[in-house]
């Protein structure tokens, strides 16, 4: 039997990379303010002018008064939340004007937003534009253009995160999980003997290279191990990063198919998958032999339902094992994960038979910093 390991953003977060939606937005808004204050100082803008405007493609800062940048640098270094940054904006007399409505909503709902929510918001925006039927083609083009700009800024941010990252972590606990035996108690669909996986495929939804040392570790143990960068990577050698909507099962999506406007499909994941052989390689893996799924740090949200449904409902998928996030002692997100997985099944009874119950699941081990090593992956 083989093993398919699904890797999501929680895996990178556990390794210290600041790759959450909140991390990116905080960095972006900080950078915009610093650039604005730099520009004011270098161009000797008079503080007596009532307003100064600093903008990029997505937002504009309306600055009422000029304050020396240096006096706020210590405060900037301590800010770790967008809410704190917004408070500073108010103190500086700065108004944020959003030219990208999705970004404005994403900031307003920041406490409840993850990347999957932003992707789902994109689809909702398409539906709203279609429903209004006012300048539809032009507005969809503008939405897609802004979404592409947002994606480019995200790639630049993640590249900086990756460039500064050192793989100086003790990987033993996670490698033990990846390579552990597939146990008979974890499979209800049929009777099996406990056995080690013959082959491991990491299905990586991240764009980073955090997984690479783990691939080497597993291969050194004699297990055939490989990685499928299903959503591309920052290096582009396995495909450009894919970011968009991936739930073609949504009943509302079928409305697009009868439309003549191809802009509707610009950020639909299916069409991006066709640009590489990553999805084809996944399909072949699913078909070749029975497998168990392990999940690490992935929300299993609806934005990837087309793919996850194919994996979870596949006749060769015998077991789905969740390595949950333990928020604090006795509190974890196992149940929330099962809610999301449930949505990917048409046959709910099959879902109950495949998902390993919480008693036999455990928290994803958190990598421990090894101060004696400095192993950098290039």
Residue, then its C-alpha position, 0 to 999 in steps of 0.5 A: x500500500x502507498x501513502x499520499x501526504x497532503x501538505x498545507x500552509x500549517x506545515x510552513x507555519x510550524x517551521x517558522x515561516x510567516x506565510x499566513x494571510x495575516x502575515x502577508x497583509x501586515x507586511x504589505x501595509x507596513x511596507x506601504x506606510x514606510x514607502x510613503x513616509x520615505x517619499x515624503x522625506x526625500x521629496x521635502x513635502x511640506x507638512x503644511x499641505x493638507x493632504x499627500x497621496x501615496x499609492x500603488x495598484x491596490x491601495x492609496x494612503x491619504x496622509x494628512x500630516x507628515x511625521x518623521x519616519x525615524x520616530x516611528x521605527x521602534x513602534x513598527x518593529x513591535x507591531x505584530x497585528x494589523x489592528x495595531x497597525x491600523x491604530x498607528x495609521x489613525x495616530x498618523x492621520x492616514x486614511x487607507x483607500x482601497x482600489x481592490x474591494x477584495x483586499x478591503x474585505x480581507x482586511x476587515x475580516x482578518x481575524x477569520x480569514x485564511x488563504x482559502x477564504x480569500x480564494x472563495x471571496x474571489x468566486x463570490x466577487x465574480x458572481x456579484x458582478x454577473x448578478x448586477x449585469x452592469x459593465x460586466x466584462x469590464x468589471x471582471x477584467x478589472x477584478x482579474x487584473x487586481x487579483x493578478x497584482x495581488x498574487x504577484x505581491x504575494x509571490x514576492x513576499x513568500x520569496x523573501x520568506x523562503x530566502x531567509x529560511x534555514x532548515x535547522x530543525x530536528x526533523x526526526x518526529x515528523x519523518x517518523x510520522x511520514x514513514x510510520x506503518x499503515x495500521x489495520x485499525x486505521x482501515x475500516x473498509x477492508x481487512x489489512x495487515x500492518x505494513x510500511x508504505x511502499x511509496x510516499x507521494x507528498x502532495x504539496x499545496x505550498x509554493x515553498x521548498x520547506x519539504x525538501x529535507x524531509x524527502x531526502x530523509x525518507x528516501x534514505x530510509x529506503x522508502x520511494x519518496x517524491x513530491x508533487x508541487x500541485x500548485x507550482x512553486x516560487x522557482x517556477x521549475x515545476x510550474x508557476x504558483x496556482x492561486x484561485x478558485x477550485x470548486x467546480x462542483x459548486x452549483x453556481x459555477x455551472x452558470x459560467x459554462x454557458x457564458x461567452x466571457x472567457x475572463x470568468x475562467x482566468x483564475x479557475x484552477x483547472x485551467x492552470x493545472x493543464x499547463x503542467x503534468x502535476x495533476x496527471x502525475x497525481x491521477x496516475x498515483x491514485x490509480x496505481x495502488x491502494x493508499x492511505x492519506x495523511x493530512x498536515x496543515x491543510x484546511x481541506x477547504x472548498x477552494x480545492x474541492x474538485x481535487x480533494x473530492x477526487x482523492x478522498x472518494x477514489x476507490x483506492x483511498x482506504x484511509x484518511x488520517x488527520x494530524x491535527x493542530x493542537x491549539x492548546x492542551x486538550x483543544x485541537x481542530x480535529x473536528x473542524x477538519x472533519x467538517x471540511x472533509x465531509x463536504x468533499x464526499x457525496x456518499x457520507x457513509x464512505x466518509x465515515x468509513x475512511x476518516x480515522x477516528x480521533x482516538x487513533x489520530x494525533x497532533x502534528x509534531x512541531x519541529x524543534x529548532x536545532x541550534x547546532x545545525x545551519x542547513x540551508x536549502x537553495 
